[in-house]
Amino acid sequence: MNHSGDPLLDQYFLKKLDGLVLNARAALKGDMGGNRKSRSKGTSIEFSDFREYVVGDDFRRIDWNAYARFERLFVKLFMEEREASITVYVDLSGSMDWGRPNKGRLAKQLAAVFVYIALANLDRVSVMGIRDDVSTYLPYFSGKQGFWKALKFIDELEFGGKTSLSNSIKRYACIKPGGISILITDLFSKDGYQEGLRYLQYQKQEITLVHIMAPWELEPELSGNLRLIDVEDGKAKEIVVTSQVLKAYKKTVDEFLKEVGTFCYTRGINYIPINSAVTVERVVFENLVKFGLVR
Amino acid sequence: MLGFLNPWGFLFAIFIPAVILLYLLKQQYQEIRVSSTFLWQKAIQDMEASVPWQKLRKSLLMFLQLVTIALFTLAVARPFLYREGRDSADFIIVLDCSASMQAEDVKPTRFAKAKKEIESFIDGLFPEQRLTLIAAGYQPDVVASRTNDKRILKDRLNKIEVTNGEGSMEQALSLAQALARELGNVEIHVYSDKLYESESPNFKSVVFNGNGKNFAVDLVSWSEIPKGLVVLSRIVNYSDEDTALSVECLANGITLDVKEVIVSAGGNMDVYWTGIPLETLWVEIGILDRDDLISDNRGWTVINRREKNKVLLVSRRNIFLEKAITLRKDVELAKTIYEQAYDITGYSLYIFDGYIPEKLPEDGHIVIFNPQPHNGFVEVGEEFVPGFLRNPANTRYAQLLDFVAYDGFHIARARRIGIPDWGSAVLEDEHGPLLIAGEKGNQRIVMFSFDVHDSDIPLKVDFPILIQNILAWLLPQGAEQNANYYAGQEVEIHTIPGVQKIRVTTPSGKEVSMDPTHSLVTFNGAYEVGVYKVRQDAESGILQEAREKYFTVHIPTRSESDLRPGQAFDNVEYGFRQAVPAVHMRELWKYLAWALLVVILLEWWVYQHGY
């Protein structure tokens, strides 16, 4: 759902994304440089298919012979690159549609960005919305012409309901071993997140965990007697907010972030905590680039 | 026993249910939708684990607020504690302000302690009880009369000062008893250092006496011996043990000598001081040792070495008068004849016998015998033969005829004199005055309307008495010879004729100006002990140089210096026996207010710290 009425990503921003390459594996192996390049050279030998050129495709891959013959632009597709299948998991629970700026919108924008970068690099992409089960998903596809369809799909995702991260992940049958999994969530999950991440690793996925928190969740401004109502299950928690309580809450948040960070680090998962107050542009060009996830 | 001055204050208690109600209403939490209560739950769990009584916090604040209201309600109701003795509607307090109340055997002093006790008594008064406060100073003084205004009572009480005098307890008690008879249901409380007793059950005596030890300079006097001056001082030991004392002697404020004397318990010791310079004006004797009453540790005497009074007699010849005048030793008599008696000055007394100069001198007193007609001073008429002599009633100058049997006088002839406006007749017959006395400004004048040679008076024993009476009035010896007073006494100052200004300087240096228009002025400010200086000066004219005299003011040591109680007291430890419950009523709201403040601070602290 598009909250602001604006498109999720504008053309200008998409242009800027053109030069970026998803670099998860390189980042994992710690040797970012030439690995993917040499791989792409090797894979370019094994021709797979043709498809029509769409704006945004690498024009170096245009088959000029085919153009001479049909006077239409075709790009060659290669087998190996298609193997890099990327799965973007978007947390669609009620808690994501919350916060100012809205966590859900940033999650959708990031999902679109990952899809775009993946398609630009001729990777296969699937988008999956998760709640307490697999709710909706976009099966693997490739080719830049598929982006607009994917963008529409992402834009129309609806938030609501509870989260069962681990359960949803395990239930997604289409997952391809050996791919890249990108998880965009706030980690407020009934059944935790660890089991799901372990399952993905079992499926030989290279995992990136994008953890979105709203500014209010990090630094709540509250006072007095309050009844906190969980937007997911409607359960209430009565608290009397004092400086002590606020202190304890901040401590809990810090511990939670630390705990997630430690878990990811020990299991070789890319962990990217993000404050929803930051624009998607900054997330991409600062957080992701800095982290080496894209380059 | 406990009572409440303002039971309506308990109406404030309705705020207690109000607070409880507010707390019940407050249970309505403000609802906030959050993304997840997951972290909050965790945070609270952690906190509750570390602060076990977190859940009590709300109720603790409520409890503190309830306590606050309860305390406030109690304070507004003005509770008080009281003891028996609240029957009387009126109280009369007599406070002894005599010199012995200055003693420090009861801390800080007897007087200060008594005032403090009275103040707490005032605090303990019920609103409907009224108090009359009598200060027994030099005179009994009703400083507050039948008032229940505690502020006024305390204010008046604070203004009462202890005196150096012997107080006026007897008069003050009579006054109090007279007032009590008038009022009826009244209690008299006496605050003194002595025990006063009365038949009346409504009479209570509070005694402040610490059985203090005291030494006093009881007497200082001087005499002149061929070698110089000798001063006698008497040191009295008002304690129960023999004591060695250091005594100093000062002349004009400069230490001359210090002696060590041993004075037996309850006894006295005469100490002589010699070698005092002749020009000394006053001598001070001081005890250097510390005791419980300081103001009687010093005594003074004024050295008034007798000066001769210069008297001028203007006469043809009057041997009777000369003899009668020279009977007084301090008179230096000069004689002259009428012809030389013009423009004369410099005498204390001028006696004109059968003659009045054109211009009367103004620097001395005047006696005139047998004035001649047309003298320009008094109106003189024809001669007459006096018959039966009488002393007109109510004359101010009857002292001139003390011990004089004037009914035996026979006078052959006298002159009729109109009584001038400054004088009055002292002796007269039906035809007119024979002896006139009066004061013209500060000049004293005595006039005989006959020649003593024309009577048998000089032959009688009464004549020298009459002349000495006249001299005693005109040239008083009192002020010079007895210059020692007790504090609070009136001091008489004899004005020197022609003086424009009289100033009295007190021992502390304060100057008091007196009106010199009368021949005798009274100084009423002798409250301080020490040496006073009287300076009389003429700004212009006859009296060329100022005349300085001194007088001294002492504590009445006989009545005030013995600090020991007359009777034995049961409770000697404190040094005072208390027959009156000092506090009838004690209000508690002050303590409640303090407690209230503490609770409010505690509440604030609890709120701030979130416990």
Contacts between the chains, C-beta under 8 A, distances in Angstrom:
chain1	res1	chain2	res2	distance
A	94	B	35	7.9
A	95	B	35	4.0
A	95	B	36	4.9
A	96	B	35	7.7
A	98	B	33	7.9
A	98	B	34	7.6
A	98	B	35	4.0
A	99	B	35	6.5
A	103	B	35	7.5
A	186	B	35	6.7
A	186	B	36	7.6
A	188	B	35	6.3
A	188	B	36	3.8
A	188	B	38	5.2
A	214	B	35	6.7
A	217	B	34	8.0
A	217	B	35	6.2
A	217	B	39	7.4
A	222	B	32	7.2
A	224	B	30	6.2
A	225	B	26	6.4
A	225	B	27	7.7
A	225	B	29	4.9
A	225	B	30	6.6
A	226	B	29	5.7
A	226	B	30	5.4
A	226	B	31	7.6
A	226	B	32	5.4
A	227	B	29	3.7
A	227	B	30	6.9
A	227	B	31	4.9
A	227	B	32	7.1
A	228	B	32	5.6
A	228	B	33	8.0
A	228	B	34	5.0
A	228	B	37	5.2
A	228	B	40	5.7
A	229	B	31	5.9
A	229	B	32	6.9
A	229	B	33	5.0
A	229	B	34	6.9
A	229	B	37	7.8
A	230	B	34	6.7
A	230	B	35	8.0
A	230	B	36	5.8
A	230	B	37	4.6
A	230	B	38	7.9
A	231	B	33	5.3
A	231	B	34	6.9
A	231	B	35	6.1
A	231	B	36	7.7
A	232	B	36	6.7
A	235	B	37	6.5
A	236	B	31	7.7
A	236	B	37	7.9
A	237	B	37	4.4
A	237	B	40	5.7
A	237	B	41	5.9
A	237	B	44	7.5
A	238	B	29	5.5
A	239	B	40	6.5
A	239	B	44	6.0
A	240	B	57	6.8
A	240	B	58	6.4
A	242	B	57	8.0
A	242	B	610	3.1
A	243	B	610	5.6
A	244	B	47	6.6
A	244	B	51	7.4
A	244	B	609	7.6
A	244	B	610	4.2
A	244	B	611	8.0
A	245	B	43	6.9
A	245	B	44	7.0
A	245	B	47	6.5
A	245	B	610	7.1
A	248	B	43	4.4
A	248	B	44	7.2
A	248	B	46	5.7
A	248	B	47	4.3
A	249	B	39	6.6
A	249	B	40	6.3
A	249	B	43	4.1
A	251	B	43	7.2
A	251	B	46	7.5
A	252	B	39	5.3
A	252	B	42	4.9
A	252	B	43	4.1
A	252	B	46	6.5
A	253	B	39	5.9
A	256	B	39	6.3
A	256	B	42	7.7
